[in-house]
Amino acid sequence: MTRADLLVIGGGPAGAAAAIRAAHAGVHVIVFEKGPHGRDKVCGDGLTPRAVAALEDLKVDLDPAHRIDGLRMIAGRQRRELSWATPGRFPDHGAVWPRNRFDAHLVDAAVAAGADVRFEVEALPVIEDGRVTGVVAGGETFTAPLTILAAGAQGAAAKALGAVRDPDEPFGLAIRAYAETPRHADRHLEACLSLRDEHGTAVPGYGWMFPAGDGTVNIGVGALSTMKGFKKLNLNTLIDQYAAQVHDEWQLGPFLDKPKAWRLPMSSVRRHGPGWLAVGDAAGFINPMNGEGIDYGLESGTLAVDRFLVHPTTAPATYDQLVGERFDAFLRTGRRFSFLIGHPYLLRTGLRVAVGTQTAAEITLAVMGNLIDNETPGVAGRVLRVADAVLALADPVLRRTRATG
Ligand SMILES: Cc1cc2nc3c(=O)[nH]c(=O)nc-3n(C[C@H](O)[C@H](O)[C@H](O)COP(=O)(O)OP(=O)(O)OC[C@H]3O[C@@H](n4cnc5c(N)ncnc54)[C@H](O)[C@@H]3O)c2cc1C
């Protein structure tokens, strides 16, 4: 039996952030990652200014990332080019960083800080009398006062802990591929908000072109489970249609690999218990308004360790409270929003308003990117407060009338 101060299941951004923070503080932390070093993760690879701030807080060197200055928002014939509207709280830029390199960079930073990272080892929690006492990994038992579940979209380790998706809440599905383009060094992300499936049904979600600065662009499409016909939605057809739509403007080469799809969890019925807590996707921390999860993984992983450093035994409960204060209200508004745009008429009307003017589009970008909060002064903060209140009122109706099929 091996003893450690802290165990982490999963070496994605959330687990690596926890390991970096812990190792910087001199904690004996062991990370178990079932994939190899440099494993890929299906993702858009986009980092918002909020994620850049979280990386800077962890003292991660951002030089290898491709810098992004803003977003081009497209809805029908409307097209708006926006700079990141970050009223002082966050840096004025984001980034694109392909996940095989980004995640390797993060775990390397954790190792450099002193973390023990073990690759190609699956870990499962050991539960004794309702308390997580450690993990079993590679036939060996490890014990620690706290185990962090950072295993991504819920799998076997999460199931063992009851950290599963709330069946009444929405989730997302998205697919991505890489392709060569002469525009690989563009400094704007591009998002097409007016997607339609092959039957012409409006899809609540978006198609993206995220230039990676390495000769390629990450191209993808994502949809929310609140849309009618979601179960029959063919993501491969959707990405092919989208690629055809952007082909000429981007002089897009063929896909370099077969498009790959994955889930975006947006809820969890449990995210802590005696001896354990969940961070990142394992806790359902994905922003339903834009599919962003890297930042929430980095922030929750860091916050979890900050609570652990105060006291390992009380960390699960205090973490749950603090992370709730930071994220729950916003993510709840996001989930309500996803029921709203699951109604095609409301989606079309909303899009007209959201990108109708440059100012409206700037506010949309700030709200969707979680770059403002209820306390933010000015129009954007007011819009968020009103949206919160209206969505709270409309939520029961929107859920009841949700499209099925
Ligand atoms: C198509 C798509 C596009 C996306 N685009 C973006 C985007 O552009 N920007 C953004 O911010 N977010 C995006 N997201 C969301 C983002 O990918 C996730 O939110 C993010 O990866 C969460 O990080 P994580 O560390 O919680 O989980 P993950 O990155 O999934 O890492 C979890 C790790 O745990 C490992 N693991 C799992 N179980 C075990 C086990 N039992 N033992 C050991 N290891 C285990 C896995 O191998 C994995 O490496 C996208 C998601 C999808 C599906």
The ligand as an SDF file (V2000), in Angstrom:
LIG
                    3D

 53 58  0  0  0  0  0  0  0  0999 V2000
  -16.0360   18.2990  -29.4620 C   0  0  0  0  0  0  0  0  0  0  0  0
  -15.7820   19.1080  -28.2160 C   0  0  0  0  0  0  0  0  0  0  0  0
  -15.2980   20.4110  -28.3350 C   0  0  0  0  0  0  0  0  0  0  0  0
  -14.9810   21.1550  -27.2000 C   0  0  0  0  0  0  0  0  0  0  0  0
  -14.4270   22.3890  -27.3700 N   0  0  0  0  0  0  0  0  0  0  0  0
  -14.0300   23.0910  -26.2790 C   0  0  0  0  0  0  0  0  0  0  0  0
  -13.3300   24.3230  -26.4460 C   0  0  0  0  0  0  0  0  0  0  0  0
  -13.0360   24.7670  -27.5570 O   0  0  0  0  0  0  0  0  0  0  0  0
  -12.9740   24.9980  -25.3240 N   0  0  0  0  0  0  0  0  0  0  0  0
  -13.2590   24.5290  -24.0730 C   0  0  0  0  0  0  0  0  0  0  0  0
  -12.9360   25.2050  -23.0780 O   0  0  0  0  0  0  0  0  0  0  0  0
  -13.8850   23.3380  -23.8930 N   0  0  0  0  0  0  0  0  0  0  0  0
  -14.2640   22.6080  -24.9590 C   0  0  0  0  0  0  0  0  0  0  0  0
  -14.8510   21.3740  -24.7890 N   0  0  0  0  0  0  0  0  0  0  0  0
  -14.9830   20.8370  -23.4270 C   0  0  0  0  0  0  0  0  0  0  0  0
  -13.6050   20.3610  -22.9180 C   0  0  0  0  0  0  0  0  0  0  0  0
  -13.0480   19.4560  -23.8440 O   0  0  0  0  0  0  0  0  0  0  0  0
  -13.7330   19.7020  -21.5430 C   0  0  0  0  0  0  0  0  0  0  0  0
  -14.5450   20.5080  -20.7320 O   0  0  0  0  0  0  0  0  0  0  0  0
  -12.3760   19.5270  -20.8710 C   0  0  0  0  0  0  0  0  0  0  0  0
  -11.5900   18.6020  -21.5630 O   0  0  0  0  0  0  0  0  0  0  0  0
  -12.5690   19.0720  -19.4150 C   0  0  0  0  0  0  0  0  0  0  0  0
  -11.3260   18.7800  -18.8240 O   0  0  0  0  0  0  0  0  0  0  0  0
  -11.2270   17.6310  -17.7110 P   0  0  0  0  0  0  0  0  0  0  0  0
   -9.8140   17.6310  -17.2490 O   0  0  0  0  0  0  0  0  0  0  0  0
  -12.3280   17.7930  -16.7260 O   0  0  0  0  0  0  0  0  0  0  0  0
  -11.5490   16.2700  -18.4830 O   0  0  0  0  0  0  0  0  0  0  0  0
  -10.7520   15.5570  -19.6810 P   0  0  0  0  0  0  0  0  0  0  0  0
  -10.0510   16.5390  -20.5000 O   0  0  0  0  0  0  0  0  0  0  0  0
  -11.7430   14.6560  -20.3370 O   0  0  0  0  0  0  0  0  0  0  0  0
   -9.6560   14.6770  -18.9410 O   0  0  0  0  0  0  0  0  0  0  0  0
  -10.0390   13.5680  -18.1620 C   0  0  0  0  0  0  0  0  0  0  0  0
   -8.8920   12.5740  -18.1720 C   0  0  0  0  0  0  0  0  0  0  0  0
   -9.1540   11.5200  -17.2410 O   0  0  0  0  0  0  0  0  0  0  0  0
   -8.6860   10.3040  -17.7920 C   0  0  0  0  0  0  0  0  0  0  0  0
   -9.4290    9.2370  -17.0850 N   0  0  0  0  0  0  0  0  0  0  0  0
  -10.7490    8.9720  -17.1360 C   0  0  0  0  0  0  0  0  0  0  0  0
  -11.0670    7.9590  -16.2970 N   0  0  0  0  0  0  0  0  0  0  0  0
   -9.8940    7.5900  -15.6940 C   0  0  0  0  0  0  0  0  0  0  0  0
   -9.5680    6.5980  -14.7470 C   0  0  0  0  0  0  0  0  0  0  0  0
  -10.5200    5.8130  -14.1920 N   0  0  0  0  0  0  0  0  0  0  0  0
   -8.2840    6.4680  -14.3620 N   0  0  0  0  0  0  0  0  0  0  0  0
   -7.2990    7.2590  -14.9190 C   0  0  0  0  0  0  0  0  0  0  0  0
   -7.5720    8.2340  -15.8420 N   0  0  0  0  0  0  0  0  0  0  0  0
   -8.8470    8.3990  -16.2140 C   0  0  0  0  0  0  0  0  0  0  0  0
   -8.9830   10.4160  -19.2680 C   0  0  0  0  0  0  0  0  0  0  0  0
   -8.1450    9.5670  -20.0260 O   0  0  0  0  0  0  0  0  0  0  0  0
   -8.6850   11.9050  -19.5290 C   0  0  0  0  0  0  0  0  0  0  0  0
   -7.3570   12.0950  -19.9420 O   0  0  0  0  0  0  0  0  0  0  0  0
  -15.2110   20.6120  -25.9000 C   0  0  0  0  0  0  0  0  0  0  0  0
  -15.7210   19.3150  -25.7730 C   0  0  0  0  0  0  0  0  0  0  0  0
  -16.0020   18.5710  -26.9160 C   0  0  0  0  0  0  0  0  0  0  0  0
  -16.5230   17.1680  -26.7570 C   0  0  0  0  0  0  0  0  0  0  0  0
  1  2  1  0
  2  3  1  0
  2 52  2  0
  3  4  2  0
  4  5  1  0
  4 50  1  0
  5  6  2  0
  6  7  1  0
  6 13  1  0
  7  8  2  0
  7  9  1  0
  9 10  1  0
 10 11  2  0
 10 12  1  0
 12 13  2  0
 13 14  1  0
 14 15  1  0
 14 50  1  0
 15 16  1  0
 16 17  1  0
 16 18  1  0
 18 19  1  0
 18 20  1  0
 20 21  1  0
 20 22  1  0
 22 23  1  0
 23 24  1  0
 24 25  2  0
 24 26  1  0
 24 27  1  0
 27 28  1  0
 28 29  2  0
 28 30  1  0
 28 31  1  0
 31 32  1  0
 32 33  1  0
 33 34  1  0
 33 48  1  0
 34 35  1  0
 35 36  1  0
 35 46  1  0
 36 37  1  0
 36 45  1  0
 37 38  2  0
 38 39  1  0
 39 40  1  0
 39 45  2  0
 40 41  1  0
 40 42  2  0
 42 43  1  0
 43 44  2  0
 44 45  1  0
 46 47  1  0
 46 48  1  0
 48 49  1  0
 50 51  2  0
 51 52  1  0
 52 53  1  0
M  END
$$$$
